[in-house]
Amino acid sequence: MNTSRPAQQASFSLSPHMDVVLEFRNVRKVFPGTGKPIHALHDISFRLRQGVVMGLIGPDGAGKTTCLRLAAALLHPDHGQITVLGMDPGREAQTIQANIGYMPQRFGLYEDLTVQENLDLYADLHELSPAARLSRYHRLMAMTGLAPFMERLAGHLSGGMKQKLGLACTLLGTPRLLLLDEPTVGVDPLSRRELWAIVSRLVQEEGTTVLLSTAYLEEAEQCHEVIVLHEGRILGYGSPADFQRTMERAVYHVQSRERRARVLQMALATHPSVVDTVIQGEAVRVILADSTSHTVNAVSTHVPDAFLTPVTPRLEDWFVARLTQQPSREGLPGDDSLEGFPSASSPTSSRDSAHPTIVVRHASRRFGQFDAVKDVSFTVLPGEIFGLLGANGAGKSTTFRMLCGLLPPTGGALRVAGVDLRHAPAAARQRIGYMSQKFSLYRDLTVLQNLEFFSSVYGLRGSTRTARTQWALEQFGLTAWTHAVTDQLPLGFKQRLALACALMHHPEILFLDEPTSGVDPLARREFWRRITWLAEQGVTVMVTTHFLEEAEYCDRIAILSAGRLLTVGTPEEIKERARSDARPHPSLEDAVITLIEADSARS
């Protein structure tokens, strides 16, 4: 790929001054491990020039965070050389850190201080004058939407709002080099667009250079250059357009007049020439092993009731195709079914609208003078995947907690699996599985200890608990990690463990609160193949997500805004409501943002 000239992107224009701001030359980094050393980076080299936005992408454990910490002079290489702003991090670390901005994945907010006090503290550290900080506050609070929350304690903000406050604190100065480690994890799509708009202005108006890692590959397409890392090595280095060109005529939409997209996806995934399948509306997006007519004809024959239409490739298509060619990840099961998981009593083929699994009628929840949920009503059918979408603070997690019996409603009625949550929340909890937004397992326990603990919580004892624990280890590819401390697991394996714990008692209903936040596309695909399999067995699934492409897996979607229900419909119905002459073919993300913005304008 061409690495000498970055591609022009619509959201960024390159600086005419192309000085090298950051350079890695044959950099190697090794960490001591419990058994053998961990080679985080293997002799990698690249250059980042002024005014360029470069993205680091790769699966969990690829070396992205190590690269950023080396660039921030927080780590030193074991071999090779690094130059930052023309300086040697080994001798001038403090000077470098005074001239860069670095936002790690867990930014250090002071949760006992208010939003205003956190900003003031970081403004003091940046030595901003009163006039300078006021102009920065106004700009950054408008971008993050935190202006109404200046007096709220940081510890009382939602996860996404904390992330936005962390970015605002990082941007208080005027760094020449901005290092961002997955800055939009847990942030809703509207806020992500606003964050990228701020980065764009920094690049265009101030000549800031940006190196960022991201789990969202559609965000990486906005970068001038992209580096793909895998197991500490560079697999690809070039502009997003360079990657996309290599996938031409290998990516298709497949539709069937006879089968739902979820069923069609399962059929396509079994063909040896199909590398990847994801649901997009009523179609399945398919990556083929090659672009030959023989392969296309073979897939067409495999699904004779379907038709294939070539589509424009994306960076994510290259990423998935390339990564699936790598040696299998440790412990990855051969397929995504869950052998030994019983089918629910109401299979998806006979959904009964007269007997919904979840019923919400005029539900409300107030915290002091704040109405988090206001008069919300909807139903969810047996075996349905139902999405609950909205911006940070819209009331999604509060609604989830009420439905799981973890938070009593202030008003209204909620029934789950036929149980009234006002009178028997404990009985309802025995019939549901819950996977929370924040990884909520016990980090200092081993994988086995977590499985045994949650088995006990769900009332499993003796040989039943032993059998279910063994089932979870085998079905989720966790056997090799049985005695590993949970906090040391890669993020994708933590996600597997969390889902395994939620399924130990074979629940009828599964609640997933932003379950794929921060995980790479391969882990997301693995996760959703399991979820769609469960839904086909009759398990009812309710999910919140900020990654709206995966909301295409939902049968229906409810959109919340400021605690109120805006609309309910299928993904295609939601997109139809946002269709216009200016945007005749909106994505689901476009549609959700359009509806939320229109509601905000009316409020």
C-alpha positions as CSV (number, residue, x, y, z in Angstrom):
1,M,0.0,0.0,0.0
2,N,1.1,3.5,-0.6
3,T,2.4,5.0,2.6
4,S,4.1,8.1,1.2
5,R,1.0,10.2,0.7
6,P,-2.1,10.1,2.9
7,A,-5.5,10.1,1.3
8,Q,-7.7,13.2,1.4
9,Q,-10.8,12.7,3.6
10,A,-13.9,14.8,3.5
11,S,-13.6,15.8,7.2
12,F,-9.9,16.7,7.2
13,S,-7.6,18.7,5.0
14,L,-3.9,18.1,5.2
15,S,-1.5,20.8,6.5
16,P,1.0,22.1,3.9
17,H,3.8,21.7,6.5
18,M,4.5,18.0,6.5
19,D,7.1,17.8,9.3
20,V,7.5,14.5,11.0
21,V,5.9,14.8,14.5
22,L,6.3,11.2,15.6
23,E,8.5,8.4,14.3
24,F,9.0,4.8,15.4
25,R,12.0,3.0,14.0
26,N,12.2,-0.8,14.6
27,V,10.6,-0.5,17.9
28,R,10.3,-3.5,20.1
29,K,8.6,-3.8,23.5
30,V,8.5,-6.8,25.8
31,F,6.7,-7.2,29.1
32,P,7.4,-9.9,31.7
33,G,4.7,-12.5,31.9
34,T,3.8,-15.1,34.5
35,G,5.1,-17.8,32.3
36,K,7.0,-16.4,29.4
37,P,7.7,-12.8,28.2
38,I,4.9,-11.0,26.4
39,H,6.1,-9.5,23.1
40,A,3.8,-6.5,22.8
41,L,5.5,-5.0,19.7
42,H,7.8,-6.6,17.2
43,D,10.2,-4.1,15.4
44,I,7.5,-1.8,14.1
45,S,8.3,1.4,12.1
46,F,6.1,4.3,10.9
47,R,6.0,8.0,10.6
48,L,3.3,10.5,11.5
49,R,3.5,13.9,9.9
50,Q,2.1,17.3,11.1
51,G,-1.6,17.8,10.5
52,V,-2.3,14.1,9.9
53,V,-4.8,12.0,11.7
54,M,-3.6,8.4,12.0
55,G,-5.7,5.5,13.3
56,L,-4.4,2.4,15.1
57,I,-6.7,-0.5,14.6
58,G,-6.4,-4.2,15.6
59,P,-8.0,-6.9,17.8
60,D,-7.6,-7.0,21.5
61,G,-4.0,-7.3,22.5
62,A,-2.6,-6.2,19.2
63,G,-0.3,-3.5,20.7
64,K,-2.4,-0.3,20.2
65,T,-2.2,0.9,23.8
66,T,1.5,0.1,24.0
67,C,2.2,2.2,20.9
68,L,0.3,5.2,22.5
69,R,2.1,4.9,25.8
70,L,5.4,4.8,24.1
71,A,4.5,7.9,22.1
72,A,3.5,9.6,25.3
73,A,6.9,8.8,26.9
74,L,5.2,6.7,29.6
75,L,7.1,3.6,28.4
76,H,10.5,3.1,26.9
77,P,11.2,0.7,24.1
78,D,13.4,-2.3,24.6
79,H,14.9,-1.9,21.1
80,G,14.7,0.7,18.4
81,Q,14.2,4.5,18.5
82,I,11.3,6.8,19.0
83,T,11.2,10.5,18.2
84,V,8.4,12.8,19.5
85,L,8.2,16.4,18.3
86,G,11.9,16.1,17.4
87,M,12.8,14.9,21.0
88,D,14.1,11.7,22.5
89,P,11.5,10.3,25.0
90,G,14.3,8.7,27.0
91,R,16.0,12.1,27.8
92,E,13.2,14.6,27.4
93,A,10.0,12.9,28.6
94,Q,8.8,15.8,30.7
95,T,9.1,18.3,27.9
96,I,7.3,15.9,25.5
97,Q,4.5,15.4,28.0
98,A,4.1,19.2,28.4
99,N,3.5,19.5,24.6
100,I,1.2,16.6,23.9
101,G,-2.3,15.6,25.0
102,Y,-2.9,12.0,26.0
103,M,-6.2,10.4,26.9
104,P,-5.9,6.8,28.1
105,Q,-8.8,4.4,28.1
106,R,-9.4,5.0,31.8
107,F,-9.0,8.7,32.0
108,G,-8.3,9.9,35.6
109,L,-11.3,11.9,36.5
110,Y,-11.9,12.9,40.2
111,E,-15.3,11.5,40.9
112,D,-15.8,13.4,44.1
113,L,-15.4,16.7,42.2
114,T,-18.0,18.3,40.0
115,V,-17.6,18.7,36.2
116,Q,-16.6,22.3,36.8
117,E,-14.1,21.4,39.4
118,N,-12.5,18.7,37.2
119,L,-12.2,21.3,34.4
120,D,-10.7,23.8,36.7
121,L,-8.2,21.3,38.1
122,Y,-6.9,20.3,34.6
123,A,-6.9,23.9,33.5
124,D,-4.6,24.7,36.4
125,L,-2.3,21.8,35.3
126,H,-2.3,23.3,31.8
127,E,-1.6,26.7,33.3
128,L,-4.4,28.3,31.4
129,S,-5.3,31.9,32.0
130,P,-8.8,32.8,33.1
131,A,-9.7,34.2,29.7
132,A,-8.3,31.2,27.8
133,R,-10.0,28.7,30.0
134,L,-13.4,30.3,29.7
135,S,-13.3,30.2,25.9
136,R,-12.1,26.6,26.0
137,Y,-14.9,25.6,28.5
138,H,-17.6,27.1,26.3
139,R,-16.3,25.3,23.2
140,L,-15.8,22.0,24.9
141,M,-19.0,22.0,26.8
142,A,-21.0,22.8,23.7
143,M,-19.3,19.8,22.0
144,T,-19.8,17.3,24.8
145,G,-23.3,18.4,25.8
146,L,-22.1,18.7,29.4
147,A,-23.1,22.3,29.9
148,P,-26.2,21.5,31.9
149,F,-24.2,19.2,34.3
150,M,-21.4,21.6,35.4
151,E,-22.4,21.2,39.1
152,R,-22.9,17.4,38.9
153,L,-20.3,15.2,40.6
154,A,-18.2,13.3,38.0
155,G,-19.0,10.1,39.8
156,H,-22.7,10.6,39.1
157,L,-22.2,10.9,35.3
158,S,-23.1,8.1,33.0
159,G,-20.2,6.1,31.5
160,G,-20.4,8.0,28.2
161,M,-20.6,11.4,29.9
162,K,-17.5,10.6,31.9
163,Q,-15.7,9.7,28.7
164,K,-16.6,13.0,27.2
165,L,-15.5,14.9,30.2
166,G,-12.2,13.1,30.1
167,L,-11.7,14.2,26.5
168,A,-12.7,17.8,27.3
169,C,-10.0,17.8,30.1
170,T,-7.4,16.5,27.6
171,L,-8.3,19.2,25.1
172,L,-8.0,22.1,27.5
173,G,-4.5,22.8,26.3
174,T,-3.4,23.2,22.7
175,P,-1.3,20.1,22.2
176,R,0.8,19.8,19.1
177,L,0.3,16.0,19.2
178,L,-2.9,14.5,20.5
179,L,-2.9,10.8,21.6
180,L,-6.3,9.2,22.1
181,D,-6.8,5.6,23.2
182,E,-10.3,4.6,22.1
183,P,-11.8,8.0,23.0
184,T,-15.3,7.1,21.9
185,V,-15.9,3.9,23.7
186,G,-19.3,4.1,25.5
187,V,-20.2,7.3,23.7
188,D,-23.4,7.5,21.7
189,P,-23.3,8.1,17.9
190,L,-24.4,11.7,18.0
191,S,-21.6,12.6,20.6
192,R,-19.1,10.6,18.5
193,R,-19.8,12.8,15.5
194,E,-19.4,15.9,17.7
195,L,-16.1,14.6,19.1
196,W,-14.8,14.0,15.6
197,A,-15.9,17.5,14.6
198,I,-13.8,18.9,17.4
199,V,-10.8,16.8,16.3
200,S,-11.3,18.0,12.7
201,R,-11.3,21.7,13.8
202,L,-8.1,21.1,15.9
203,V,-6.4,19.6,12.8
204,Q,-7.6,22.3,10.4
205,E,-7.4,25.4,12.5
206,E,-4.5,24.6,14.8
207,G,-2.4,22.1,12.8
208,T,-2.8,19.4,15.6
209,T,-1.5,16.0,14.7
210,V,-3.6,13.0,16.0
211,L,-2.7,9.4,16.7
212,L,-5.7,7.4,18.0
213,S,-6.8,3.9,18.5
214,T,-10.4,2.9,17.9
215,A,-12.6,-0.2,17.9
216,Y,-15.0,1.5,15.4
217,L,-13.7,1.0,11.9
218,E,-16.1,3.4,10.3
219,E,-14.4,6.1,12.5
220,A,-11.0,4.9,11.2
221,E,-12.2,5.6,7.7
222,Q,-12.1,9.3,8.6
223,C,-8.3,9.1,9.2
224,H,-5.8,10.1,6.6
225,E,-3.7,7.0,7.4
226,V,-4.4,3.7,9.2
227,I,-2.1,1.2,10.7
228,V,-3.5,-2.3,11.3
229,L,-1.8,-4.2,14.2
230,H,-2.0,-7.8,15.0
231,E,0.0,-9.5,17.8
232,G,2.4,-6.6,17.8
233,R,3.1,-6.6,14.1
234,I,2.0,-4.3,11.3
235,L,-0.3,-6.1,8.9
236,G,-1.2,-3.1,6.8
237,Y,-0.3,0.6,6.6
238,G,-1.9,3.1,4.2
239,S,-4.9,5.2,3.5
240,P,-8.4,3.8,4.1
241,A,-8.9,4.0,0.3
242,D,-5.9,1.8,-0.2
243,F,-7.4,-0.9,1.9
244,Q,-10.8,-0.6,0.3
245,R,-9.5,-1.0,-3.2
246,T,-8.1,-4.5,-2.5
247,M,-11.6,-5.7,-1.6
248,E,-13.4,-4.6,-4.8
249,R,-15.9,-7.2,-6.2
250,A,-15.5,-9.3,-3.1
251,V,-18.3,-7.8,-1.0
252,Y,-22.0,-8.3,-1.7
253,H,-25.4,-7.7,-0.3
254,V,-27.5,-10.9,-0.3
255,Q,-31.2,-10.9,0.0
256,S,-33.9,-13.6,-0.1
257,R,-37.6,-13.3,-0.8
258,E,-38.3,-16.4,1.3
259,R,-36.0,-16.2,4.4
260,R,-35.5,-13.6,7.1
261,A,-32.0,-12.0,7.1
262,R,-31.1,-13.8,10.4
263,V,-31.9,-17.2,8.9
264,L,-30.2,-16.3,5.6
265,Q,-27.1,-15.3,7.5
266,M,-26.8,-18.7,9.1
267,A,-27.1,-20.4,5.8
268,L,-24.5,-18.2,4.1
269,A,-22.0,-18.6,7.0
270,T,-21.7,-22.4,6.3
271,H,-20.3,-21.9,2.8
272,P,-16.5,-22.4,2.6
273,S,-16.1,-19.4,0.3
274,V,-17.9,-17.0,2.6
275,V,-15.4,-15.2,4.9
276,D,-17.9,-13.0,6.8
277,T,-21.6,-12.3,7.2
278,V,-23.3,-9.4,9.0
279,I,-26.9,-8.3,8.9
280,Q,-27.7,-5.0,7.2
281,G,-31.4,-4.3,7.3
282,E,-33.2,-6.9,5.2
283,A,-29.9,-8.0,3.6
284,V,-26.8,-9.8,4.6
285,R,-23.5,-8.2,3.9
286,V,-21.1,-11.0,2.7
287,I,-17.3,-11.0,2.2
288,L,-16.2,-13.7,-0.2
289,A,-12.8,-15.4,-0.2
290,D,-12.1,-13.9,-3.6
291,S,-13.7,-11.9,-6.4
292,T,-13.8,-14.6,-9.1
293,S,-17.1,-15.4,-10.9
294,H,-16.7,-19.1,-9.9
295,T,-16.9,-18.1,-6.2
296,V,-19.9,-15.8,-6.8
297,N,-21.7,-18.6,-8.7
298,A,-20.9,-21.1,-6.0
299,V,-22.4,-19.0,-3.3
300,S,-25.5,-18.2,-5.5
301,T,-26.0,-22.0,-5.9
302,H,-25.7,-22.5,-2.2
303,V,-28.6,-20.1,-1.5
304,P,-30.7,-20.5,-4.7
305,D,-33.6,-18.4,-3.3
306,A,-31.3,-15.4,-2.8
307,F,-29.7,-12.8,-5.1
308,L,-26.3,-11.1,-4.8
309,T,-25.6,-7.4,-5.4
310,P,-22.0,-6.0,-5.3
311,V,-21.5,-3.2,-2.9
312,T,-18.7,-0.7,-2.1
313,P,-16.1,-2.2,0.2
314,R,-15.2,-0.7,3.6
315,L,-12.1,-0.7,5.7
316,E,-13.8,-3.1,8.0
317,D,-14.2,-5.6,5.2
318,W,-10.4,-5.7,4.6
319,F,-9.8,-5.9,8.4
320,V,-12.1,-8.9,8.9
321,A,-10.9,-10.7,5.8
322,R,-7.3,-10.2,6.7
323,L,-7.6,-11.1,10.4
324,T,-9.6,-14.3,9.6
325,Q,-6.5,-15.5,7.7
326,Q,-4.4,-15.3,10.8
327,P,-4.0,-18.3,13.1
328,S,-7.1,-19.0,15.1
329,R,-7.4,-17.0,18.3
330,E,-6.7,-19.1,21.4
331,G,-9.7,-21.0,22.6
332,L,-12.0,-20.0,19.8
333,P,-14.8,-22.6,19.5
334,G,-15.4,-24.1,16.1
335,D,-18.9,-22.6,15.7
336,D,-21.1,-20.2,17.6
337,S,-23.9,-22.6,18.6
338,L,-24.2,-23.5,22.2
339,E,-24.6,-27.2,22.4
340,G,-26.5,-28.3,25.5
341,F,-28.5,-25.0,25.8
342,P,-32.2,-25.9,25.8
343,S,-34.7,-24.4,23.4
344,A,-37.2,-22.1,25.0
345,S,-40.8,-23.1,25.2
346,S,-41.8,-20.5,22.6
347,P,-39.8,-20.8,19.5
348,T,-39.3,-17.8,17.2
349,S,-41.4,-19.4,14.5
350,S,-44.5,-19.0,16.6
351,R,-44.1,-15.7,18.4
352,D,-47.3,-14.9,20.3
353,S,-48.2,-11.2,20.3
354,A,-51.0,-12.0,22.8
355,H,-48.5,-13.2,25.4
356,P,-45.4,-10.9,25.3
357,T,-42.4,-11.9,27.4
358,I,-41.8,-8.3,28.5
359,V,-44.5,-5.7,29.1
360,V,-43.8,-2.1,30.0
361,R,-46.8,0.2,30.7
362,H,-46.4,3.9,31.5
363,A,-43.2,3.2,33.4
364,S,-41.4,6.1,35.1
365,R,-38.4,6.5,37.4
366,R,-37.5,9.6,39.3
367,F,-34.2,10.4,41.1
368,G,-34.9,13.3,43.4
369,Q,-36.2,16.0,41.0
370,F,-34.8,14.3,37.9
371,D,-37.1,12.2,35.7
372,A,-34.8,9.6,34.2
373,V,-37.7,7.6,32.6
374,K,-41.0,9.3,31.7
375,D,-44.2,7.3,30.8
376,V,-42.6,4.7,28.7
377,S,-44.6,1.8,27.2
378,F,-43.7,-1.1,24.9
379,T,-43.9,-4.9,24.7
380,V,-41.3,-7.6,23.6
381,L,-42.4,-10.9,22.1
382,P,-41.0,-14.3,22.8
383,G,-37.8,-15.0,20.9
384,E,-37.5,-11.4,19.7
385,I,-34.3,-9.4,19.7
386,F,-35.4,-6.0,20.9
387,G,-33.1,-2.9,20.8
388,L,-33.3,0.0,23.2
389,L,-31.4,3.0,21.6
390,G,-30.7,6.6,22.5
391,A,-28.1,9.1,23.5
392,N,-26.2,9.0,26.7
393,G,-28.6,9.8,29.5
394,A,-31.7,8.9,27.5
395,G,-32.9,6.4,30.2
396,K,-31.8,3.1,28.6
397,S,-29.8,1.7,31.5
398,T,-32.4,2.9,34.0
399,T,-35.1,1.1,32.1
400,F,-32.9,-2.0,32.0
401,R,-32.3,-2.0,35.7
402,M,-36.0,-1.7,36.3
403,L,-36.8,-4.6,34.0
404,C,-34.1,-6.7,35.8
405,G,-35.7,-6.1,39.2
406,L,-32.6,-4.1,40.3
407,L,-34.4,-0.8,40.6
408,P,-38.1,-0.2,41.5
409,P,-40.1,2.0,39.2
410,T,-41.6,5.2,40.5
411,G,-44.7,4.7,38.5
412,G,-46.3,2.3,36.0
413,A,-46.3,-1.4,35.6
414,L,-43.6,-3.8,34.4
415,R,-43.9,-7.5,33.8
416,V,-41.1,-9.9,32.8
417,A,-41.8,-13.6,32.0
418,G,-45.3,-13.1,33.4
419,V,-44.0,-11.8,36.8
420,D,-45.1,-8.4,38.1
421,L,-41.8,-6.7,39.1
422,R,-43.5,-4.6,41.8
423,H,-44.5,-7.7,43.8
424,A,-42.0,-10.5,42.9
425,P,-38.7,-9.1,41.5
426,A,-36.7,-12.0,42.9
427,A,-38.8,-14.5,41.0
428,A,-38.3,-12.7,37.8
429,R,-34.5,-12.5,38.3
430,Q,-34.3,-16.3,38.3
431,R,-35.7,-16.3,34.8
432,I,-33.4,-13.7,33.3
433,G,-29.7,-13.3,32.4
434,Y,-28.1,-9.9,32.7
435,M,-24.9,-8.6,31.2
436,S,-24.2,-5.0,32.3
437,Q,-22.6,-2.1,30.5
438,K,-19.6,-2.1,32.8
439,F,-17.8,-5.5,33.1
440,S,-19.4,-6.5,36.4
441,L,-17.7,-9.8,37.2
442,Y,-15.2,-10.1,40.0
443,R,-11.9,-9.1,38.5
444,D,-9.7,-10.6,41.3
445,L,-11.3,-14.0,41.0
446,T,-10.3,-16.6,38.4
447,V,-12.6,-17.6,35.5
448,L,-13.6,-20.8,37.3
449,Q,-14.3,-18.9,40.5
450,N,-16.6,-16.4,38.7
451,L,-18.5,-19.2,37.0
452,E,-18.9,-21.1,40.3
453,F,-20.0,-17.9,42.1
454,F,-22.7,-17.0,39.6
455,S,-23.9,-20.6,39.4
456,S,-24.5,-20.4,43.2
457,V,-26.3,-17.0,42.9
458,Y,-28.7,-18.6,40.4
459,G,-29.3,-21.5,42.8
460,L,-27.3,-24.2,41.0
461,R,-25.8,-26.8,43.4
462,G,-23.8,-30.0,43.4
463,S,-23.5,-32.0,40.1
464,T,-25.7,-29.5,38.3
465,R,-23.3,-26.6,39.1
466,T,-20.3,-28.7,38.1
467,A,-21.9,-29.7,34.8
468,R,-23.0,-26.1,33.9
469,T,-19.5,-24.8,34.8
470,Q,-17.9,-27.3,32.5
471,W,-20.4,-26.5,29.8
472,A,-19.5,-22.8,30.0
473,L,-15.8,-23.4,29.9
474,E,-16.1,-25.6,26.8
475,Q,-18.8,-23.7,24.9
476,F,-17.2,-20.3,25.3
477,G,-13.6,-21.4,24.6
478,L,-12.5,-20.6,28.2
479,T,-10.9,-23.9,29.1
480,A,-7.3,-22.6,28.6
481,W,-8.2,-19.6,30.9
482,T,-9.8,-21.7,33.7
483,H,-7.4,-20.5,36.4
484,A,-6.5,-17.1,35.0
485,V,-7.4,-14.1,37.0
486,T,-10.3,-12.4,35.3
487,D,-8.7,-8.9,35.2
488,Q,-5.8,-10.3,33.1
489,L,-8.1,-11.6,30.3
490,P,-8.2,-9.8,27.0
491,L,-11.4,-7.8,26.6
492,G,-13.0,-10.2,24.1
493,F,-12.5,-13.1,26.6
494,K,-14.0,-11.0,29.4
495,Q,-17.0,-10.5,27.2
496,R,-17.3,-14.3,26.7
497,L,-17.0,-14.9,30.4
498,A,-19.7,-12.3,31.2
499,L,-22.1,-13.9,28.7
500,A,-21.3,-17.3,30.0
501,C,-22.1,-16.3,33.6
502,A,-25.4,-14.7,32.4
503,L,-26.4,-18.0,30.7
504,M,-25.4,-20.5,33.4
505,H,-29.0,-21.0,34.5
506,H,-30.4,-21.2,30.9
507,P,-32.6,-18.0,31.2
508,E,-35.7,-17.4,29.1
509,I,-34.8,-13.7,28.7
510,L,-31.3,-12.1,28.2
511,F,-30.6,-8.4,29.0
512,L,-27.5,-7.0,27.3
513,D,-26.5,-3.5,28.3
514,E,-24.0,-2.2,25.7
515,P,-22.4,-5.7,25.6
516,T,-19.8,-5.0,22.8
517,S,-18.5,-1.6,23.9
518,G,-14.8,-1.4,23.0
519,V,-14.4,-4.8,21.6
520,D,-13.0,-5.3,18.1
521,P,-15.1,-6.3,15.0
522,L,-14.1,-10.0,15.2
523,A,-15.2,-10.3,18.8
524,R,-18.4,-8.4,18.0
525,R,-19.2,-10.8,15.2
526,E,-18.6,-13.8,17.4
527,F,-20.8,-12.4,20.1
528,W,-23.7,-11.6,17.7
529,R,-23.6,-15.0,16.1
530,R,-24.2,-16.5,19.5
531,I,-27.0,-14.0,20.3
532,T,-28.8,-14.7,17.0
533,W,-28.4,-18.5,17.7
534,L,-30.0,-18.0,21.1
535,A,-32.9,-16.0,19.7
536,E,-33.5,-18.8,17.1
537,Q,-33.8,-21.2,20.1
538,G,-36.5,-19.0,21.5
539,V,-34.6,-16.9,24.0
540,T,-35.9,-13.3,24.2
541,V,-33.1,-10.8,24.0
542,M,-33.2,-7.1,24.9
543,V,-30.1,-5.0,24.1
544,T,-28.8,-1.5,24.3
545,T,-25.9,-0.5,22.0
546,H,-24.1,2.6,20.8
547,F,-22.8,0.7,17.8
548,L,-25.9,1.1,15.6
549,E,-24.8,-1.2,12.8
550,E,-25.2,-4.1,15.2
551,A,-28.7,-2.8,16.0
552,E,-29.6,-4.2,12.5
553,Y,-29.7,-7.6,14.2
554,C,-32.7,-6.5,16.2
555,D,-36.3,-7.4,15.1
556,R,-37.6,-4.2,16.5
557,I,-36.1,-1.0,18.0
558,A,-37.3,1.5,20.6
559,I,-35.7,4.9,20.6
560,L,-35.5,6.9,23.8
561,S,-34.7,10.6,24.2
562,A,-34.5,12.4,27.5
563,G,-36.4,9.6,29.2
564,R,-39.2,9.6,26.7
565,L,-40.1,7.0,24.1
566,L,-39.8,8.5,20.6
567,T,-40.8,5.6,18.4
568,V,-40.8,1.8,18.0
569,G,-40.3,-0.1,14.8
570,T,-38.2,-2.5,12.7
571,P,-34.8,-1.2,11.6
572,E,-36.2,-0.6,8.1
573,E,-39.2,1.3,9.5
574,I,-36.9,3.5,11.5
575,K,-34.8,4.3,8.5
576,E,-37.9,5.0,6.4
577,R,-39.1,7.6,9.0
578,A,-35.8,9.5,8.5
579,R,-35.7,9.2,4.7
580,S,-35.5,12.6,2.8
581,D,-34.5,14.0,-0.5
582,A,-31.2,15.1,1.0
583,R,-30.7,11.6,2.4
584,P,-32.6,9.0,0.3
585,H,-30.8,6.0,1.8
586,P,-30.0,6.7,5.4
587,S,-28.1,4.3,7.5
588,L,-29.7,3.2,10.8
589,E,-27.2,5.6,12.6
590,D,-28.3,8.4,10.4
591,A,-31.9,7.7,11.1
592,V,-31.6,7.5,14.9
593,I,-29.5,10.7,15.0
594,T,-32.0,12.5,12.8
595,L,-35.0,11.5,15.0
596,I,-33.2,12.4,18.2
597,E,-32.1,15.8,16.8
598,A,-35.6,16.5,15.5
599,D,-37.0,15.7,19.0
600,S,-34.4,18.0,20.7
601,A,-35.3,20.8,18.3
602,R,-39.0,20.5,19.3
603,S,-38.2,20.4,23.1
